[in-house]
Amino acid sequence: MKKLIIITALLSAFLTSCSTEEENINTENYSIENIEIEYSTLDIEIVQLLNDYRLSQGLNPLNILNVASKEANNHSLYMANQGEPSHDFFYLRSQNLQTAVNAKDVSENVAYGYTNAQSLVNAWINSEGHRNNIVNPLFTEIGIATKQDKNGKNYYTNIFVKL
């Protein structure tokens, strides 16, 4: 019971501390070599399809960056809890990556509802803004996370990084 109260308090603090008006930005002190992320088969398929597309366009494949996936994971969870896709608090994710790995440029694609990697990647490729992120030749790294809401709907976050 004590654990449940502590977890509830921590979650409440996290959710209420995220506001667009907040100036006191909490950037985590990452020990990037110790970040472990579990990637789903769907996550790996998405990265493979994105890299296949980049290669077909004469671009380098993207490397999976665990610290970017940590940011993507947190955002996908946030969207699943909110019940809608968003780019809320992107500036925090970007700042965290600038601090953690000295990222020079950061961008993201989000989506929801797609049930397989191919349909998701096709939708992004057919959307000019999303495609521009995918084919940006400056990006070298990617973070990826897929999370489901309580109804089983998928929420996706890809974070593109230039180191």
LUMDO-535418 format. One record per residue (C-alpha): residue in three letters; x, y, z. Coordinates in steps of 0.5 Angstrom, whole numbers, plus 500, padded with zeros to 3 digits. Layout:
<recs>
ALAXYZ ...
</recs>
This chain:
<recs>
MET500500500 LYS506505502 LYS509503495 LEU502505491 ILE502512495 ILE509514493 ILE508512486 THR501516486 ALA505522489 LEU511521484 LEU506521478 SER502526480 ALA508531481 PHE510529474 LEU504530471 THR502537474 SER510539474 CYS509539466 SER506546464 THR507550458 GLU508556462 GLU513553467 GLU520557467 ASN524552472 ILE526547467 ASN528540470 THR534537466 GLU536530468 ASN543529469 TYR544523465 SER549517465 ILE548516458 GLU552509458 ASN547506463 ILE541508460 GLU537501458 ILE531501454 GLU527495452 TYR525496444 SER519492442 THR519489435 LEU514494433 ASP520499435 ILE525496431 GLU521495425 ILE519502425 VAL527504425 GLN528499420 LEU523502415 LEU525509416 ASN533507415 ASP531503408 TYR527509406 ARG533514408 LEU538509404 SER533509398 GLN534517398 GLY542516398 LEU542518406 ASN546515411 PRO542510416 LEU540513423 ASN543510429 ILE539508435 LEU540513441 ASN538510448 VAL538517451 ALA533519445 SER529513446 LYS528515453 GLU525522452 ALA521518446 ASN519513451 ASN517519456 HIS513522451 SER509516448 LEU507515455 TYR505522456 MET501522450 ALA497515451 ASN495518458 GLN493524455 GLY489520450 GLU491524444 PRO498526440 SER502532441 HIS508535441 ASP507538448 PHE514540452 PHE518538446 TYR523544448 LEU524540454 ARG526533450 SER530538446 GLN534541452 ASN535534455 LEU538532449 GLN542538448 THR545537455 ALA546530455 VAL549529449 ASN551536446 ALA545535441 LYS546540435 ASP539539432 VAL533535435 SER526534431 GLU521529432 ASN515525429 VAL509523433 ALA503519431 TYR497515434 GLY493509432 TYR497505427 THR497498428 ASN503496424 ALA510499422 GLN509500415 SER502504415 LEU505508420 VAL512510416 ASN508510409 ALA503516413 TRP510519415 ILE513519408 ASN507522405 SER506528410 GLU511533408 GLY513535415 HIS514528417 ARG518526411 ASN523532412 ASN525530418 ILE526523416 VAL530525410 ASN534531413 PRO541529412 LEU544532418 PHE540527423 THR545521425 GLU541518431 ILE534516432 GLY530515439 ILE524511438 ALA518509443 THR511506442 LYS506505448 GLN499503448 ASP493507452 LYS488503456 ASN484501450 GLY490498446 LYS491504441 ASN499505439 TYR502512441 TYR509513437 THR514518438 ASN521518434 ILE526523436 PHE531525430 VAL538528433 LYS544531430 LEU550530434 
</recs>
